[in-house]
Amino acid sequence: MSLNGKVAIVTGSGAGLGLAYAQELARQGASVVVNDVNEDVTNRAVQSITDEGGKAFGVTAAVGSTETAEKLVNAAVEEFGQLDILVNNAGILRDRSLLKMSDDDFDAVINVHLRGTFTCVRAAYDYFKNNEVKGRIVTIGSPTGQRGNFGQTNYAAAKAGIVGMVRTWALEMKRAGVTVNAIIPVAATAMTETVPFFSAAIEADKAGEAMPDFFRKDLGFGPVADVAGLVAFLASDEAQNISGQAIGVGGDRLQVWSHPEPVATEFNDGGWTYDALQSKGRTVIENNLQEVGEKMPELPAELQPKA
Ligand SMILES: NC(=O)c1ccc[n+]([C@@H]2O[C@H](COP(=O)([O-])OP(=O)(O)OC[C@H]3O[C@@H](n4cnc5c(N)ncnc54)[C@H](O)[C@@H]3O)[C@@H](O)[C@H]2O)c1
């Protein structure tokens, strides 16, 4: 089965992962509305798709507002006659530890990722419902949203929020036959290029060599093309039974993430007063403390960043 005849929007698809998603969707037969904030970047992405024989149309606009969301849906309908697939990928980083993070740092990240996902999904779902389209929505989470990460208060809030919205939307969209999932990607892009931990992998990739197995398998880290297949699959008719999931992919690795579940349940007649918590509740909590932060395997000596 292919995506022939389908129409997709991919936000932030001028570069990085978004570009790989747009190219893969086009390769599988979909017509793609490409979007980015910079006109040249948008046009180059459109060109890269049409050069390969695919169909693409560019919309230069900043994702976040309702106006942009509606512009994107309208572009799909006006240029290609319909909408079937929305991939909400646009994103930025403004990393700082909590005390250094400004209101602007917080708002900018929340606006693109969290608000942008909300406004675009609302506009696409409105179209799907009114036109009885069993649409496909793919949103983008992050290991940081799942586990937390030092210096990423704003990004952790946005990415955890996206997965929270996906769980809610899967319930709301079920009757309409629309699926919505979050993917949790890890890949070599401008966003990860400067992380010293990945430098041996980035160097190999830039030299046109395969990344070492440690990165591809233990870390689930590879080039952007490794993530694009999952987006195309979730956008296909075959993925009709998959909704409300958070699915990790990168390098050779595919992971299905759990949603939060209680790990311990205890009862106290009359409720959990301060006294009851001191005597009995404390042990229940302390015996079940959960770890935070991403679990990173140790980097082998030969793959350490060069000083
Ligand atoms: N690279 C990774 O390992 C990784 C891991 C987890 C999540 N992600 C997520 O994947 C997505 C893509 O990341 P990437 O690594 O390709 O980043 P990137 O910086 O390489 O690309 C992001 C693209 O989005 C565009 N963009 C930024 N703000 C925009 C806006 N308001 N409207 C439209 N376009 C906008 C940028 O111009 C850029 O072209 C992001 O949501 C990111 O948080 C990436």
The ligand as an ORCA input file, in Angstrom:
! r2SCAN-3c Opt
* xyz 0 1
  N      16.851     15.986     16.482
  C      16.454     15.207     17.478
  O      17.162     14.291     17.912
  C      15.116     15.420     18.110
  C      14.802     14.681     19.264
  C      13.538     14.827     19.833
  C      12.615     15.684     19.245
  N      12.962     16.399     18.143
  C      11.920     17.277     17.585
  O      11.840     17.086     16.182
  C      11.421     18.299     15.560
  C      12.420     18.697     14.483
  O      13.674     18.863     15.068
  P      15.018     18.945     14.227
  O      16.061     18.272     15.050
  O      14.795     18.527     12.829
  O      15.280     20.519     14.324
  P      15.875     21.522     13.245
  O      16.217     22.749     14.029
  O      16.919     20.859     12.424
  O      14.612     21.800     12.307
  C      13.460     22.452     12.770
  C      12.829     23.218     11.628
  O      11.654     23.870     12.141
  C      11.658     25.196     11.661
  N      10.873     26.042     12.550
  C      11.237     26.565     13.745
  N      10.239     27.307     14.251
  C       9.228     27.269     13.350
  C       7.937     27.836     13.300
  N       7.450     28.620     14.280
  N       7.161     27.586     12.228
  C       7.607     26.817     11.198
  N       8.827     26.254     11.202
  C       9.625     26.467     12.264
  C      13.119     25.581     11.609
  O      13.328     26.724     10.776
  C      13.747     24.314     11.090
  O      13.796     24.264      9.687
  C      11.274     19.311     16.701
  O       9.929     19.310     17.145
  C      12.174     18.754     17.766
  O      11.832     19.205     19.037
  C      14.185     16.294     17.557
*
